[in-house]
Amino acid sequence: MTGVKRVRRVRWAAGSAVALALLVAGVATVASAREGGSGADRAAAAPRTPAVESADAGFARDMAVHHQQAVEMSFIVRDRTKDEEVRRLAYDIANTQANQRGMLLGWLDLWELPKVAAGQEPMGWMAAGHAGHSMKGMDGMKGMGTGYRAHDGSLMPGMATRTELNRLRSASGRAAEVLYLRLMTAHHKGGVDMARGCAGLCTVPAEKRLARGMVEAQQSELDAMAQMLAARGAGPRS
């Protein structure tokens, strides 16, 4: 089984689990709202809305931005190479991350929270969350949200700069494939760390499950991209 096929199987399983979780959560919420009983009982049963500075809201905002760049890079490389393996991977990443981005933005709408929080730095929710949580099992998150300096359009760890995106737009063939795989490898590593952060700090069950699914699927894609780079005589960017 090829790396891309393994990625598709993992992504399908993770996506199905998330969709089922969201369906169950929605049914439970509607059922709770329709139940009889006093107003106090209904208030106690109502789901808690995350605060604007919470890990749940911060992850939804930041990952939506992070995903948008992955979608952009994937569409760029599809126009810059005829290699079917890379084009299939790019299509899968663009499709999956566009769908997940829609879910994250939908949650923010549901919670009536802003998609851009004034005065809050990207990844700040991770630093704030660490103050009251153990770092055990979260080694890859050390330093996240505590000093990353945005530059040249790169707002969070792993994000490509405007200069790198312009290089991708001007490259073609093998050069475009290698650059895309290198940029997406770094991008996924940043995304995996962020998703692990939500898995440990977020409180909304469906969002935590989505984050865990992201970790599994993107780690599988990282393995596949490493093989694809090796096949082209290249490795991750230094």
C-alpha positions in Angstrom: 0.0 0.0 0.0 1.4 3.4 -1.0 2.0 6.2 1.5 -0.8 8.3 -0.1 -3.3 5.4 0.1 -2.4 5.0 3.8 -2.9 8.7 4.4 -6.4 8.5 2.7 -7.4 5.6 4.9 -6.3 7.3 8.1 -8.0 10.6 7.0 -11.2 8.8 6.2 -11.4 7.0 9.5 -10.5 10.2 11.4 -13.1 12.2 9.5 -15.8 9.7 10.0 -15.2 9.6 13.7 -15.3 13.4 13.9 -18.5 13.6 11.8 -20.2 11.0 14.1 -19.0 12.9 17.2 -20.5 16.1 15.8 -23.8 14.4 15.0 -24.1 12.9 18.4 -23.2 16.2 20.1 -25.8 18.0 18.0 -28.5 15.4 18.8 -27.7 15.6 22.5 -27.9 19.4 22.5 -31.2 19.5 20.7 -32.6 16.8 23.0 -31.4 18.7 26.0 -33.0 21.9 24.8 -36.4 20.2 24.2 -36.5 18.4 27.6 -38.9 19.5 30.2 -38.0 20.6 33.6 -37.3 23.9 35.3 -35.2 26.7 33.8 -32.4 25.9 36.3 -32.4 22.3 35.1 -32.1 23.3 31.5 -29.4 25.9 32.3 -27.4 23.2 34.1 -27.8 20.8 31.1 -26.9 23.4 28.5 -23.4 23.1 26.9 -20.9 25.6 28.1 -19.9 28.2 25.6 -16.1 28.7 25.5 -14.7 32.1 26.4 -13.0 34.3 23.8 -9.6 33.7 25.4 -10.1 30.0 25.9 -8.0 27.3 24.3 -11.1 26.1 22.4 -11.6 29.5 20.7 -7.9 30.1 20.3 -7.3 26.8 18.5 -10.3 27.3 16.3 -9.1 30.8 15.2 -5.4 29.9 14.8 -5.9 26.5 13.1 -8.4 28.1 10.6 -5.6 30.5 9.6 -3.0 27.8 9.5 -5.2 25.5 7.4 -5.9 28.3 4.9 -2.3 28.5 4.0 -2.0 24.8 3.5 -5.0 25.0 1.1 -3.3 27.9 -0.8 0.0 26.0 -1.1 -1.7 22.9 -2.3 -3.6 24.7 -5.1 -0.4 26.4 -6.1 1.6 23.2 -6.6 -1.2 21.5 -8.5 -0.7 24.2 -11.2 3.1 23.9 -11.1 3.6 20.1 -11.6 2.2 17.3 -13.6 3.3 14.6 -11.1 0.2 12.7 -10.2 1.4 11.6 -6.8 2.1 15.1 -5.7 -1.1 16.4 -7.2 -3.2 13.7 -5.4 -1.5 14.6 -2.1 -2.1 18.3 -2.7 -5.8 17.7 -3.5 -6.3 15.5 -0.4 -4.7 18.1 1.8 -6.6 21.0 0.3 -9.9 19.1 0.5 -9.4 17.9 4.1 -8.1 21.1 5.5 -10.7 23.3 3.8 -13.5 21.1 5.3 -11.9 21.2 8.8 -11.4 25.0 8.5 -15.2 25.3 7.8 -15.9 23.3 10.9 -13.6 25.5 13.1 -15.1 28.7 11.8 -18.6 27.2 12.2 -17.9 26.6 15.9 -16.8 30.2 16.3 -20.1 31.3 14.7 -22.1 28.9 16.9 -20.3 30.2 20.0 -20.8 33.8 18.8 -17.1 34.5 19.1 -15.0 36.6 16.8 -12.8 35.0 14.2 -10.1 37.5 14.9 -9.5 38.4 18.6 -8.1 41.9 19.0 -5.1 42.0 21.3 -4.5 38.3 21.4 -1.3 37.0 19.8 -1.4 33.8 17.7 -0.7 30.7 19.9 -1.2 32.8 23.0 -3.9 30.3 24.2 -1.2 27.6 24.4 1.0 29.7 26.7 -2.0 30.6 28.9 -3.1 27.0 29.0 0.3 25.7 30.1 0.2 27.9 33.2 -2.4 25.6 34.7 -1.6 22.3 33.0 1.1 19.8 33.2 3.6 19.7 30.2 3.9 15.9 30.4 3.6 14.5 27.0 3.6 17.9 25.4 7.3 18.4 24.8 6.8 19.6 21.2 4.8 22.5 22.5 7.5 24.1 24.6 8.0 27.6 23.5 4.8 27.7 21.4 2.7 30.8 22.0 5.4 32.4 24.1 7.6 34.3 21.7 7.3 33.3 18.1 7.9 36.4 16.1 5.7 36.8 13.0 7.7 37.7 9.9 7.1 38.1 6.2 3.6 36.7 6.5 4.5 33.7 8.6 2.2 34.2 11.6 2.8 30.9 13.4 5.4 28.1 13.6 5.5 26.1 10.4 3.8 28.7 8.3 5.6 29.6 5.0 6.7 33.2 4.4 5.5 35.3 1.5 8.9 35.0 0.0 8.6 31.2 0.1 5.1 31.2 -1.4 6.4 33.4 -4.2 9.2 30.9 -4.8 6.6 28.1 -5.0 4.5 30.1 -7.5 7.6 30.6 -9.8 8.9 27.0 -9.5 7.8 24.1 -11.8 8.3 20.4 -12.1 10.6 18.7 -9.6 11.7 22.0 -8.1 8.1 22.8 -7.3 7.4 19.3 -5.9 10.4 19.4 -3.6 9.7 22.9 -2.3 6.0 22.1 -1.7 6.9 18.9 0.2 9.5 20.8 2.3 7.1 23.7 3.1 4.2 21.4 3.8 6.4 19.2 6.1 7.3 22.2 8.2 3.7 23.4 8.0 2.3 20.0 9.2 4.8 19.8 12.1 3.6 23.2 13.3 0.0 22.0 12.9 0.6 18.8 14.8 2.0 20.7 17.7 -1.0 23.0 17.8 -3.4 20.1 17.5 -1.7 18.3 20.4 -2.1 21.5 22.4 -5.8 21.5 21.8 -6.1 17.8 22.6 -4.5 18.6 26.0 -6.1 22.0 26.7 -9.4 22.3 24.9 -12.6 21.4 26.8 -15.2 20.9 24.0 -15.2 17.1 23.4 -15.9 17.3 19.6 -13.1 19.8 19.2 -10.7 17.6 21.2 -11.6 14.6 19.0 -11.0 16.7 15.8 -7.6 17.8 17.1 -6.6 14.2 17.8 -7.7 13.2 14.3 -5.6 16.0 12.9 -2.5 14.7 14.7 -3.0 11.2 13.4 -3.8 12.2 9.8 -1.0 14.8 9.5 1.6 12.5 11.1 0.7 9.9 8.4 1.1 12.6 5.8 4.4 13.6 7.2 5.6 10.0 6.8 4.4 9.9 3.2 6.0 13.2 2.4 9.3 12.0 3.8 9.2 9.1 1.4 8.3 11.4 -1.5 11.2 13.7 -0.8 13.6 10.8 -0.5 12.3 9.5 -3.9 13.3 12.9 -5.3 16.8 12.8 -3.7 15.8 15.5 -1.2 15.1 15.9 2.5 13.2 18.4 4.7 14.3 22.0 4.6 17.2 22.9 6.9 
